[in-house]
Every structure is written in C-alpha cells, then in structure tokens.
C-alpha cells in the first residue's frame, strides 16, 4: 500500500527497491513468508514490480 501511495507522488520506486532488498533474504524461508503474509511468488505480483 505504501509503495502505491508513494508512486503517486513520484517517490515510490527507490523506496520499493529498498523494501525488496530487505524482504528478499527473509522471504526465502516459507515460515517468514507466511508470517509476513507473502505468497511464494510474491515478486511476481504487480505491486512488487
């Protein structure tokens, strides 16, 4: 949601890259993806592209 809102102001792309960099190491493990509510293919969702 934050990425969507920030993109509307022109600031979401840098923020999104940093969030992705933080999430990727955690999202490798199923238990952490599940805890964060991320599906296995979370990177393919339009919100994360």
N, C-alpha and C positions, 0 to 999 in steps of 0.2 A: 504494500500500500504506500509506504514512504517513497519507494522508487517512482511509482506512478505520479505521486504528487510533486516530487522534486523534478521529474522530467518536464512537467507542465511549466516550471519556472526556469528550465534550462540548466538545472544543476544535478540532475539525476544520474547521468552517465558515470561520472567519476565516483560518486557515492556507490553506485551499483557494482562497479568493478571492485572496490574495496570490500564491500559486503561479500561478494562472491569469493574473493581471496580468503576471507575469514571462514566462510562456511565450507569450502571445498574439503579441507582436511578433516573436518568433523563429519561431513556427510558421507564419507567413505564407509563408515560403520552404520549398519542398519539401526542399532539401538539409538544412536544420536539423531539420525534422520527421523526416526519415529518420534523421539522426544520433541523435536522441533516441528513436527507435522509436515515434513518434506517427503514427497513420494520418491521412489528410487530414481526416476528420470526427471528430477526437479529442474535440471539445467535446460531441458527441452521445452519447458513451459514458457509461453510468450512473455510473461512478466520478468523472467530472468534473462531474456535475450536482449 
